Amino acid sequence: GSGGLPLDTYKGVMGDGNSGPAVVPGDHQASNLYTKCTDDVPFGTQMPIGGPGPLTADDLQIIADWIDSGANETCD
C-alpha cells in the first residue's frame, strides 16, 4: 500500500502507516483511513488513489460508522 500501509488485509488496515495509525477504533475523525478519503485531505493525496474518483457520501458514512462502532474484523 501507499504510505507504508497495506489495505488488503484487516491486520494491514489496523496497522500504522508512515503517518500514524490508519484507524482509531471509536473515532473516525482521528482515523487516517477516513480523513484521507474526504475532500479536506489533511496531508498527501486523496484516496482512493487511481480509483474511479472520490468516495460517495454514503461510502464515507459506512467507513465512519464501522470505525465508530469499534472497527471490528467481523460483522457479528
All heavy atoms as a GROMACS GRO file, in nm:
protein
  537
    1GLY      N    1   0.080  -0.119   0.000
    1GLY     CA    2   0.000   0.000   0.000
    1GLY      C    3   0.085   0.126   0.000
    1GLY      O    4   0.200   0.127   0.038
    2SER      N    5   0.024   0.227  -0.044
    2SER     CA    6   0.088   0.358  -0.047
    2SER      C    7   0.107   0.410   0.095
    2SER      O    8   0.025   0.386   0.183
    2SER     CB    9   0.000   0.455  -0.126
    2SER     OG   10   0.054   0.583  -0.127
    3GLY      N   11   0.215   0.481   0.120
    3GLY     CA   12   0.238   0.538   0.253
    3GLY      C   13   0.273   0.435   0.358
    3GLY      O   14   0.258   0.461   0.477
    4GLY      N   15   0.316   0.317   0.314
    4GLY     CA   16   0.355   0.215   0.410
    4GLY      C   17   0.238   0.145   0.476
    4GLY      O   18   0.255   0.080   0.578
    5LEU      N   19   0.120   0.157   0.417
    5LEU     CA   20   0.001   0.098   0.478
    5LEU      C   21  -0.069   0.004   0.381
    5LEU      O   22  -0.136   0.048   0.288
    5LEU     CB   23  -0.096   0.208   0.520
    5LEU     CG   24  -0.222   0.161   0.591
    5LEU    CD1   25  -0.188   0.105   0.728
    5LEU    CD2   26  -0.319   0.276   0.605
    6PRO      N   27  -0.055  -0.127   0.401
    6PRO     CA   28  -0.127  -0.220   0.314
    6PRO      C   29  -0.275  -0.224   0.352
    6PRO      O   30  -0.309  -0.234   0.471
    6PRO     CB   31  -0.059  -0.354   0.341
    6PRO     CG   32  -0.001  -0.341   0.478
    6PRO     CD   33   0.030  -0.195   0.497
    7LEU      N   34  -0.362  -0.213   0.254
    7LEU     CA   35  -0.506  -0.212   0.281
    7LEU      C   36  -0.576  -0.338   0.235
    7LEU      O   37  -0.698  -0.342   0.228
    7LEU     CB   38  -0.570  -0.089   0.212
    7LEU     CG   39  -0.519   0.046   0.259
    7LEU    CD1   40  -0.585   0.157   0.177
    7LEU    CD2   41  -0.545   0.066   0.407
    8ASP      N   42  -0.500  -0.443   0.206
    8ASP     CA   43  -0.561  -0.564   0.156
    8ASP      C   44  -0.592  -0.668   0.263
    8ASP      O   45  -0.648  -0.773   0.233
    8ASP     CB   46  -0.476  -0.626   0.044
    8ASP     CG   47  -0.334  -0.659   0.088
    8ASP    OD1   48  -0.290  -0.609   0.195
    8ASP    OD2   49  -0.266  -0.734   0.017
    9THR      N   50  -0.559  -0.639   0.389
    9THR     CA   51  -0.594  -0.728   0.500
    9THR      C   52  -0.640  -0.644   0.619
    9THR      O   53  -0.607  -0.526   0.630
    9THR     CB   54  -0.474  -0.814   0.546
    9THR    OG1   55  -0.374  -0.729   0.603
    9THR    CG2   56  -0.416  -0.896   0.431
   10TYR      N   57  -0.714  -0.706   0.707
   10TYR     CA   58  -0.758  -0.637   0.829
   10TYR      C   59  -0.637  -0.595   0.912
   10TYR      O   60  -0.631  -0.482   0.960
   10TYR     CB   61  -0.850  -0.728   0.911
   10TYR     CG   62  -0.898  -0.665   1.039
   10TYR    CD1   63  -0.998  -0.570   1.037
   10TYR    CD2   64  -0.842  -0.700   1.162
   10TYR    CE1   65  -1.044  -0.510   1.154
   10TYR    CE2   66  -0.886  -0.641   1.279
   10TYR     CZ   67  -0.987  -0.546   1.274
   10TYR     OH   68  -1.031  -0.486   1.391
   11LYS      N   69  -0.540  -0.684   0.926
   11LYS     CA   70  -0.420  -0.652   1.003
   11LYS      C   71  -0.349  -0.530   0.943
   11LYS      O   72  -0.302  -0.443   1.016
   11LYS     CB   73  -0.326  -0.772   1.007
   11LYS     CG   74  -0.201  -0.749   1.088
   11LYS     CD   75  -0.112  -0.873   1.090
   11LYS     CE   76   0.015  -0.844   1.168
   11LYS     NZ   77   0.102  -0.961   1.174
   12GLY      N   78  -0.342  -0.523   0.813
   12GLY     CA   79  -0.279  -0.410   0.747
   12GLY      C   80  -0.353  -0.280   0.773
   12GLY      O   81  -0.292  -0.178   0.807
   13VAL      N   82  -0.484  -0.282   0.760
   13VAL     CA   83  -0.566  -0.163   0.783
   13VAL      C   84  -0.553  -0.115   0.927
   13VAL      O   85  -0.552   0.005   0.954
   13VAL     CB   86  -0.714  -0.191   0.749
   13VAL    CG1   87  -0.804  -0.078   0.794
   13VAL    CG2   88  -0.731  -0.215   0.601
   14MET      N   89  -0.539  -0.208   1.020
   14MET     CA   90  -0.532  -0.171   1.160
   14MET      C   91  -0.389  -0.135   1.205
   14MET      O   92  -0.368  -0.097   1.319
   14MET     CB   93  -0.586  -0.285   1.248
   14MET     CG   94  -0.733  -0.315   1.222
   14MET     SD   95  -0.842  -0.172   1.235
   14MET     CE   96  -0.839  -0.145   1.411
   15GLY      N   97  -0.295  -0.139   1.113
   15GLY     CA   98  -0.157  -0.108   1.145
   15GLY      C   99  -0.128   0.042   1.133
   15GLY      O  100  -0.217   0.124   1.112
   16ASP      N  101  -0.001   0.072   1.147
   16ASP     CA  102   0.044   0.210   1.134
   16ASP      C  103   0.112   0.229   0.999
   16ASP      O  104   0.198   0.151   0.961
   16ASP     CB  105   0.147   0.244   1.243
   16ASP     CG  106   0.085   0.257   1.381
   16ASP    OD1  107  -0.039   0.267   1.390
   16ASP    OD2  108   0.160   0.258   1.479
   17GLY      N  109   0.073   0.334   0.930
   17GLY     CA  110   0.140   0.373   0.807
   17GLY      C  111   0.248   0.475   0.840
   17GLY      O  112   0.283   0.497   0.956
   18ASN      N  113   0.299   0.540   0.738
   18ASN     CA  114   0.403   0.641   0.756
   18ASN      C  115   0.352   0.761   0.835
   18ASN      O  116   0.431   0.836   0.891
   18ASN     CB  117   0.456   0.688   0.621
   18ASN     CG  118   0.528   0.579   0.546
   18ASN    OD1  119   0.567   0.477   0.602
   18ASN    ND2  120   0.545   0.598   0.417
   19SER      N  121   0.221   0.780   0.840
   19SER     CA  122   0.162   0.896   0.907
   19SER      C  123   0.083   0.860   1.032
   19SER      O  124  -0.004   0.934   1.075
   19SER     CB  125   0.071   0.971   0.809
   19SER     OG  126   0.144   1.015   0.697
   20GLY      N  127   0.113   0.744   1.090
   20GLY     CA  128   0.045   0.703   1.212
   20GLY      C  129  -0.063   0.602   1.185
   20GLY      O  130  -0.074   0.547   1.076
   21PRO      N  131  -0.148   0.577   1.286
   21PRO     CA  132  -0.250   0.473   1.273
   21PRO      C  133  -0.354   0.508   1.168
   21PRO      O  134  -0.400   0.622   1.162
   21PRO     CB  135  -0.312   0.466   1.412
   21PRO     CG  136  -0.282   0.597   1.476
   21PRO     CD  137  -0.153   0.644   1.416
   22ALA      N  138  -0.389   0.409   1.088
   22ALA     CA  139  -0.492   0.430   0.987
   22ALA      C  140  -0.629   0.438   1.050
   22ALA      O  141  -0.715   0.513   1.005
   22ALA     CB  142  -0.488   0.318   0.884
   23VAL      N  143  -0.650   0.358   1.155
   23VAL     CA  144  -0.781   0.351   1.219
   23VAL      C  145  -0.765   0.367   1.370
   23VAL      O  146  -0.683   0.298   1.432
   23VAL     CB  147  -0.850   0.216   1.189
   23VAL    CG1  148  -0.980   0.202   1.266
   23VAL    CG2  149  -0.874   0.200   1.040
   24VAL      N  150  -0.842   0.458   1.426
   24VAL     CA  151  -0.851   0.473   1.572
   24VAL      C  152  -0.991   0.426   1.608
   24VAL      O  153  -1.089   0.499   1.588
   24VAL     CB  154  -0.830   0.620   1.615
   24VAL    CG1  155  -0.846   0.634   1.765
   24VAL    CG2  156  -0.694   0.671   1.568
   25PRO      N  157  -1.006   0.300   1.651
   25PRO     CA  158  -1.139   0.246   1.679
   25PRO      C  159  -1.220   0.339   1.770
   25PRO      O  160  -1.171   0.387   1.872
   25PRO     CB  161  -1.110   0.113   1.749
   25PRO     CG  162  -0.978   0.071   1.692
   25PRO     CD  163  -0.901   0.201   1.680
   26GLY      N  164  -1.342   0.368   1.726
   26GLY     CA  165  -1.431   0.455   1.802
   26GLY      C  166  -1.421   0.602   1.764
   26GLY      O  167  -1.497   0.684   1.815
   27ASP      N  168  -1.327   0.639   1.675
   27ASP     CA  169  -1.308   0.781   1.643
   27ASP      C  170  -1.270   0.799   1.495
   27ASP      O  171  -1.152   0.805   1.462
   27ASP     CB  172  -1.200   0.840   1.734
   27ASP     CG  173  -1.187   0.991   1.720
   27ASP    OD1  174  -1.254   1.052   1.635
   27ASP    OD2  175  -1.107   1.048   1.796
   28HIS      N  176  -1.369   0.808   1.410
   28HIS     CA  177  -1.338   0.819   1.267
   28HIS      C  178  -1.266   0.949   1.232
   28HIS      O  179  -1.186   0.952   1.140
   28HIS     CB  180  -1.464   0.802   1.181
   28HIS     CG  181  -1.558   0.918   1.179
   28HIS    ND1  182  -1.656   0.936   1.274
   28HIS    CD2  183  -1.567   1.023   1.094
   28HIS    CE1  184  -1.723   1.045   1.246
   28HIS    NE2  185  -1.671   1.101   1.138
   29GLN      N  186  -1.291   1.057   1.306
   29GLN     CA  187  -1.225   1.185   1.277
   29GLN      C  188  -1.074   1.179   1.304
   29GLN      O  189  -0.999   1.257   1.246
   29GLN     CB  190  -1.288   1.297   1.360
   29GLN     CG  191  -1.430   1.331   1.319
   29GLN     CD  192  -1.439   1.396   1.180
   29GLN    OE1  193  -1.342   1.445   1.126
   29GLN    NE2  194  -1.558   1.396   1.125
   30ALA      N  195  -1.030   1.089   1.389
   30ALA     CA  196  -0.888   1.074   1.419
   30ALA      C  197  -0.823   0.963   1.336
   30ALA      O  198  -0.706   0.932   1.355
   30ALA     CB  199  -0.869   1.045   1.568
   31SER      N  200  -0.900   0.904   1.246
   31SER     CA  201  -0.853   0.790   1.167
   31SER      C  202  -0.810   0.834   1.027
   31SER      O  203  -0.891   0.887   0.950
   31SER     CB  204  -0.964   0.685   1.156
   31SER     OG  205  -0.998   0.636   1.284
   32ASN      N  206  -0.684   0.812   0.995
   32ASN     CA  207  -0.633   0.850   0.864
   32ASN      C  208  -0.707   0.782   0.750
   32ASN      O  209  -0.723   0.841   0.644
   32ASN     CB  210  -0.483   0.820   0.854
   32ASN     CG  211  -0.400   0.914   0.938
   32ASN    OD1  212  -0.440   1.026   0.966
   32ASN    ND2  213  -0.283   0.868   0.977
   33LEU      N  214  -0.753   0.660   0.770
   33LEU     CA  215  -0.827   0.590   0.666
   33LEU      C  216  -0.949   0.672   0.624
   33LEU      O  217  -0.981   0.683   0.506
   33LEU     CB  218  -0.871   0.451   0.714
   33LEU     CG  219  -0.954   0.370   0.614
   33LEU    CD1  220  -0.867   0.328   0.497
   33LEU    CD2  221  -1.016   0.249   0.680
   34TYR      N  222  -1.017   0.731   0.720
   34TYR     CA  223  -1.135   0.814   0.691
   34TYR      C  224  -1.094   0.951   0.635
   34TYR      O  225  -1.142   0.992   0.530
   34TYR     CB  226  -1.221   0.831   0.816
   34TYR     CG  227  -1.338   0.923   0.793
   34TYR    CD1  228  -1.454   0.876   0.734
   34TYR    CD2  229  -1.332   1.058   0.825
   34TYR    CE1  230  -1.562   0.960   0.710
   34TYR    CE2  231  -1.438   1.143   0.801
   34TYR     CZ  232  -1.553   1.093   0.744
   34TYR     OH  233  -1.658   1.177   0.718
   35THR      N  234  -1.005   1.020   0.706
   35THR     CA  235  -0.974   1.158   0.667
   35THR      C  236  -0.907   1.167   0.530
   35THR      O  237  -0.926   1.264   0.459
   35THR     CB  238  -0.887   1.230   0.772
   35THR    OG1  239  -0.764   1.160   0.788
   35THR    CG2  240  -0.959   1.238   0.906
   36LYS      N  241  -0.832   1.064   0.492
   36LYS     CA  242  -0.768   1.064   0.360
   36LYS      C  243  -0.868   1.043   0.246
   36LYS      O  244  -0.835   1.065   0.130
   36LYS     CB  245  -0.659   0.957   0.354
   36LYS     CG  246  -0.538   0.985   0.437
   36LYS     CD  247  -0.444   1.083   0.371
   36LYS     CE  248  -0.380   1.018   0.250
   36LYS     NZ  249  -0.296   1.107   0.175
   37CYS      N  250  -0.990   1.002   0.278
   37CYS     CA  251  -1.093   0.981   0.176
   37CYS      C  252  -1.187   1.102   0.164
   37CYS      O  253  -1.272   1.103   0.075
   37CYS     CB  254  -1.176   0.857   0.210
   37CYS     SG  255  -1.083   0.703   0.196
   38THR      N  256  -1.172   1.200   0.250
   38THR     CA  257  -1.260   1.317   0.247
   38THR      C  258  -1.208   1.421   0.148
   38THR      O  259  -1.096   1.413   0.098
   38THR     CB  260  -1.269   1.382   0.386
   38THR    OG1  261  -1.141   1.433   0.422
   38THR    CG2  262  -1.318   1.282   0.491
   39ASP      N  263  -1.290   1.521   0.120
   39ASP     CA  264  -1.249   1.631   0.031
   39ASP      C  265  -1.145   1.721   0.096
   39ASP      O  266  -1.073   1.792   0.027
   39ASP     CB  267  -1.371   1.715  -0.008
   39ASP     CG  268  -1.464   1.640  -0.103
   39ASP    OD1  269  -1.416   1.550  -0.175
   39ASP    OD2  270  -1.584   1.672  -0.104
   40ASP      N  271  -1.138   1.720   0.229
   40ASP     CA  272  -1.044   1.805   0.303
   40ASP      C  273  -0.928   1.720   0.356
   40ASP      O  274  -0.910   1.706   0.476
   40ASP     CB  275  -1.119   1.874   0.418
   40ASP     CG  276  -1.035   1.981   0.485
   40ASP    OD1  277  -0.944   2.036   0.419
   40ASP    OD2  278  -1.061   2.011   0.603
   41VAL      N  279  -0.851   1.664   0.264
   41VAL     CA  280  -0.742   1.573   0.299
   41VAL      C  281  -0.638   1.648   0.382
   41VAL      O  282  -0.589   1.752   0.339
   41VAL     CB  283  -0.677   1.515   0.171
   41VAL    CG1  284  -0.563   1.423   0.204
   41VAL    CG2  285  -0.781   1.444   0.088
   42PRO      N  286  -0.604   1.596   0.502
   42PRO     CA  287  -0.511   1.668   0.590
   42PRO      C  288  -0.366   1.663   0.543
   42PRO      O  289  -0.285   1.745   0.583
   42PRO     CB  290  -0.528   1.598   0.724
   42PRO     CG  291  -0.576   1.462   0.690
   42PRO     CD  292  -0.657   1.476   0.564
   43PHE      N  293  -0.330   1.565   0.459
   43PHE     CA  294  -0.194   1.552   0.408
   43PHE      C  295  -0.196   1.458   0.289
   43PHE      O  296  -0.286   1.375   0.275
   43PHE     CB  297  -0.098   1.499   0.516
   43PHE     CG  298  -0.136   1.364   0.569
   43PHE    CD1  299  -0.089   1.249   0.509
   43PHE    CD2  300  -0.223   1.352   0.676
   43PHE    CE1  301  -0.126   1.123   0.556
   43PHE    CE2  302  -0.260   1.227   0.725
   43PHE     CZ  303  -0.212   1.113   0.665
   44GLY      N  304  -0.099   1.472   0.200
   44GLY     CA  305  -0.087   1.381   0.088
   44GLY      C  306  -0.201   1.393  -0.013
   44GLY      O  307  -0.261   1.499  -0.028
   45THR      N  308  -0.230   1.281  -0.076
   45THR     CA  309  -0.328   1.273  -0.183
   45THR      C  310  -0.456   1.206  -0.135
   45THR      O  311  -0.451   1.113  -0.055
   45THR     CB  312  -0.270   1.192  -0.301
   45THR    OG1  313  -0.147   1.250  -0.341
   45THR    CG2  314  -0.364   1.188  -0.419
   46GLN      N  315  -0.569   1.254  -0.186
   46GLN     CA  316  -0.698   1.194  -0.151
   46GLN      C  317  -0.705   1.050  -0.200
   46GLN      O  318  -0.661   1.019  -0.311
   46GLN     CB  319  -0.812   1.274  -0.212
   46GLN     CG  320  -0.949   1.225  -0.171
   46GLN     CD  321  -1.062   1.306  -0.234
   46GLN    OE1  322  -1.047   1.360  -0.342
   46GLN    NE2  323  -1.173   1.316  -0.164
   47MET      N  324  -0.757   0.963  -0.116
   47MET     CA  325  -0.780   0.823  -0.154
   47MET      C  326  -0.922   0.809  -0.206
   47MET      O  327  -1.007   0.888  -0.168
   47MET     CB  328  -0.759   0.730  -0.033
   47MET     CG  329  -0.619   0.726   0.016
   47MET     SD  330  -0.580   0.607   0.149
   47MET     CE  331  -0.731   0.556   0.222
   48PRO      N  332  -0.953   0.712  -0.287
   48PRO     CA  333  -0.862   0.611  -0.338
   48PRO      C  334  -0.776   0.665  -0.452
   48PRO      O  335  -0.825   0.734  -0.540
   48PRO     CB  336  -0.955   0.501  -0.386
   48PRO     CG  337  -1.083   0.570  -0.421
   48PRO     CD  338  -1.091   0.688  -0.328
   49ILE      N  339  -0.648   0.634  -0.446
   49ILE     CA  340  -0.554   0.676  -0.550
   49ILE      C  341  -0.569   0.583  -0.670
   49ILE      O  342  -0.570   0.461  -0.656
   49ILE     CB  343  -0.410   0.672  -0.496
   49ILE    CG1  344  -0.395   0.770  -0.380
   49ILE    CG2  345  -0.309   0.701  -0.606
   49ILE    CD1  346  -0.264   0.759  -0.304
   50GLY      N  347  -0.587   0.641  -0.785
   50GLY     CA  348  -0.601   0.561  -0.907
   50GLY      C  349  -0.738   0.497  -0.922
   50GLY      O  350  -0.758   0.416  -1.010
   51GLY      N  351  -0.830   0.535  -0.836
   51GLY     CA  352  -0.964   0.479  -0.842
   51GLY      C  353  -1.054   0.558  -0.934
   51GLY      O  354  -1.010   0.649  -1.004
   52PRO      N  355  -1.181   0.527  -0.932
   52PRO     CA  356  -1.277   0.594  -1.022
   52PRO      C  357  -1.312   0.736  -0.977
   52PRO      O  358  -1.389   0.802  -1.043
   52PRO     CB  359  -1.399   0.503  -1.015
   52PRO     CG  360  -1.390   0.440  -0.880
   52PRO     CD  361  -1.243   0.422  -0.854
   53GLY      N  362  -1.258   0.780  -0.867
   53GLY     CA  363  -1.290   0.913  -0.816
   53GLY      C  364  -1.315   0.909  -0.667
   53GLY      O  365  -1.304   0.802  -0.604
   54PRO      N  366  -1.348   1.023  -0.608
   54PRO     CA  367  -1.373   1.027  -0.464
   54PRO      C  368  -1.488   0.936  -0.424
   54PRO      O  369  -1.578   0.907  -0.503
   54PRO     CB  370  -1.410   1.173  -0.438
   54PRO     CG  371  -1.364   1.249  -0.557
   54PRO     CD  372  -1.364   1.152  -0.672
   55LEU      N  373  -1.483   0.891  -0.299
   55LEU     CA  374  -1.593   0.809  -0.246
   55LEU      C  375  -1.718   0.895  -0.232
   55LEU      O  376  -1.711   1.016  -0.211
   55LEU     CB  377  -1.554   0.752  -0.110
   55LEU     CG  378  -1.435   0.656  -0.107
   55LEU    CD1  379  -1.409   0.609   0.035
   55LEU    CD2  380  -1.456   0.539  -0.199
   56THR      N  381  -1.832   0.830  -0.239
   56THR     CA  382  -1.959   0.900  -0.219
   56THR      C  383  -1.980   0.928  -0.071
   56THR      O  384  -1.913   0.868   0.015
   56THR     CB  385  -2.077   0.815  -0.269
   56THR    OG1  386  -2.088   0.699  -0.185
   56THR    CG2  387  -2.060   0.773  -0.415
   57ALA      N  388  -2.072   1.016  -0.041
   57ALA     CA  389  -2.106   1.046   0.099
   57ALA      C  390  -2.152   0.920   0.170
   57ALA      O  391  -2.120   0.899   0.287
   57ALA     CB  392  -2.211   1.156   0.105
   58ASP      N  393  -2.228   0.835   0.100
   58ASP     CA  394  -2.274   0.709   0.160
   58ASP      C  395  -2.157   0.616   0.193
   58ASP      O  396  -2.155   0.553   0.299
   58ASP     CB  397  -2.372   0.638   0.067
   58ASP     CG  398  -2.506   0.706   0.059
   58ASP    OD1  399  -2.540   0.788   0.149
   58ASP    OD2  400  -2.580   0.680  -0.038
   59ASP      N  401  -2.059   0.608   0.102
   59ASP     CA  402  -1.941   0.524   0.127
   59ASP      C  403  -1.861   0.576   0.247
   59ASP      O  404  -1.818   0.497   0.332
   59ASP     CB  405  -1.850   0.519   0.005
   59ASP     CG  406  -1.910   0.442  -0.112
   59ASP    OD1  407  -1.997   0.356  -0.088
   59ASP    OD2  408  -1.870   0.469  -0.226
   60LEU      N  409  -1.844   0.708   0.254
   60LEU     CA  410  -1.774   0.767   0.368
   60LEU      C  411  -1.847   0.740   0.499
   60LEU      O  412  -1.784   0.713   0.601
   60LEU     CB  413  -1.757   0.917   0.349
   60LEU     CG  414  -1.647   0.960   0.253
   60LEU    CD1  415  -1.654   1.109   0.227
   60LEU    CD2  416  -1.511   0.922   0.308
   61GLN      N  417  -1.979   0.743   0.495
   61GLN     CA  418  -2.057   0.717   0.616
   61GLN      C  419  -2.042   0.573   0.662
   61GLN      O  420  -2.033   0.546   0.782
   61GLN     CB  421  -2.204   0.751   0.594
   61GLN     CG  422  -2.286   0.748   0.721
   61GLN     CD  423  -2.237   0.851   0.821
   61GLN    OE1  424  -2.226   0.969   0.790
   61GLN    NE2  425  -2.204   0.807   0.942
   62ILE      N  426  -2.033   0.480   0.568
   62ILE     CA  427  -2.012   0.340   0.602
   62ILE      C  428  -1.878   0.323   0.674
   62ILE      O  429  -1.868   0.255   0.776
   62ILE     CB  430  -2.019   0.250   0.477
   62ILE    CG1  431  -2.163   0.243   0.426
   62ILE    CG2  432  -1.964   0.110   0.505
   62ILE    CD1  433  -2.177   0.181   0.289
   63ILE      N  434  -1.774   0.388   0.623
   63ILE     CA  435  -1.642   0.382   0.686
   63ILE      C  436  -1.647   0.444   0.825
   63ILE      O  437  -1.596   0.387   0.922
   63ILE     CB  438  -1.535   0.450   0.598
   63ILE    CG1  439  -1.517   0.372   0.469
   63ILE    CG2  440  -1.403   0.463   0.674
   63ILE    CD1  441  -1.434   0.443   0.363
   64ALA      N  442  -1.709   0.561   0.836
   64ALA     CA  443  -1.720   0.630   0.965
   64ALA      C  444  -1.796   0.544   1.066
   64ALA      O  445  -1.753   0.530   1.181
   64ALA     CB  446  -1.789   0.765   0.949
   65ASP      N  447  -1.907   0.485   1.024
   65ASP     CA  448  -1.986   0.401   1.114
   65ASP      C  449  -1.908   0.279   1.160
   65ASP      O  450  -1.914   0.241   1.277
   65ASP     CB  451  -2.116   0.357   1.046
   65ASP     CG  452  -2.215   0.470   1.026
   65ASP    OD1  453  -2.198   0.579   1.087
   65ASP    OD2  454  -2.310   0.451   0.946
   66TRP      N  455  -1.833   0.217   1.067
   66TRP     CA  456  -1.752   0.099   1.103
   66TRP      C  457  -1.647   0.137   1.206
   66TRP      O  458  -1.630   0.068   1.307
   66TRP     CB  459  -1.689   0.040   0.977
   66TRP     CG  460  -1.589  -0.068   1.006
   66TRP    CD1  461  -1.616  -0.193   1.053
   66TRP    CD2  462  -1.448  -0.059   0.992
   66TRP    NE1  463  -1.498  -0.264   1.069
   66TRP    CE2  464  -1.394  -0.184   1.031
   66TRP    CE3  465  -1.361   0.041   0.950
   66TRP    CZ2  466  -1.257  -0.210   1.029
   66TRP    CZ3  467  -1.225   0.014   0.947
   66TRP    CH2  468  -1.174  -0.110   0.987
   67ILE      N  469  -1.578   0.247   1.182
   67ILE     CA  470  -1.474   0.290   1.276
   67ILE      C  471  -1.536   0.326   1.411
   67ILE      O  472  -1.488   0.284   1.516
   67ILE     CB  473  -1.395   0.409   1.218
   67ILE    CG1  474  -1.314   0.363   1.096
   67ILE    CG2  475  -1.304   0.471   1.325
   67ILE    CD1  476  -1.251   0.477   1.016
   68ASP      N  477  -1.644   0.404   1.409
   68ASP     CA  478  -1.707   0.449   1.534
   68ASP      C  479  -1.764   0.334   1.615
   68ASP      O  480  -1.774   0.343   1.738
   68ASP     CB  481  -1.816   0.552   1.504
   68ASP     CG  482  -1.759   0.686   1.458
   68ASP    OD1  483  -1.638   0.710   1.478
   68ASP    OD2  484  -1.836   0.766   1.402
   69SER      N  485  -1.800   0.224   1.548
   69SER     CA  486  -1.855   0.109   1.620
   69SER      C  487  -1.745   0.016   1.671
   69SER      O  488  -1.775  -0.090   1.726
   69SER     CB  489  -1.953   0.032   1.531
   69SER     OG  490  -1.884  -0.032   1.426
   70GLY      N  491  -1.618   0.054   1.655
   70GLY     CA  492  -1.509  -0.024   1.710
   70GLY      C  493  -1.418  -0.085   1.606
   70GLY      O  494  -1.320  -0.153   1.641
   71ALA      N  495  -1.448  -0.070   1.477
   71ALA     CA  496  -1.363  -0.121   1.368
   71ALA      C  497  -1.336  -0.270   1.382
   71ALA      O  498  -1.222  -0.316   1.368
   71ALA     CB  499  -1.234  -0.041   1.360
   72ASN      N  500  -1.439  -0.346   1.411
   72ASN     CA  501  -1.424  -0.491   1.430
   72ASN      C  502  -1.389  -0.562   1.300
   72ASN      O  503  -1.425  -0.516   1.192
   72ASN     CB  504  -1.554  -0.549   1.486
   72ASN     CG  505  -1.586  -0.493   1.622
   72ASN    OD1  506  -1.499  -0.487   1.709
   72ASN    ND2  507  -1.709  -0.449   1.641
   73GLU      N  508  -1.322  -0.674   1.313
   73GLU     CA  509  -1.282  -0.753   1.196
   73GLU      C  510  -1.400  -0.823   1.133
   73GLU      O  511  -1.404  -0.844   1.012
   73GLU     CB  512  -1.176  -0.855   1.236
   73GLU     CG  513  -1.122  -0.933   1.118
   73GLU     CD  514  -1.003  -1.022   1.155
   73GLU    OE1  515  -0.968  -1.032   1.273
   73GLU    OE2  516  -0.946  -1.080   1.062
   74THR      N  517  -1.498  -0.859   1.212
   74THR     CA  518  -1.617  -0.928   1.160
   74THR      C  519  -1.740  -0.843   1.185
   74THR      O  520  -1.737  -0.750   1.265
   74THR     CB  521  -1.636  -1.065   1.228
   74THR    OG1  522  -1.657  -1.046   1.367
   74THR    CG2  523  -1.514  -1.153   1.205
   75CYS      N  524  -1.846  -0.877   1.120
   75CYS     CA  525  -1.972  -0.803   1.132
   75CYS      C  526  -2.068  -0.867   1.230
   75CYS      O  527  -2.188  -0.846   1.225
   75CYS     CB  528  -2.039  -0.792   0.995
   75CYS     SG  529  -1.944  -0.698   0.876
   76ASP      N  530  -2.017  -0.947   1.321
   76ASP     CA  531  -2.102  -1.018   1.419
   76ASP      C  532  -2.174  -0.920   1.509
   76ASP      O  533  -2.124  -0.826   1.557
   76ASP     CB  534  -2.018  -1.112   1.505
   76ASP     CG  535  -1.950  -1.218   1.418
   76ASP    OD1  536  -1.996  -1.242   1.306
   76ASP    OD2  537  -1.850  -1.273   1.465
   0.00000   0.00000   0.00000
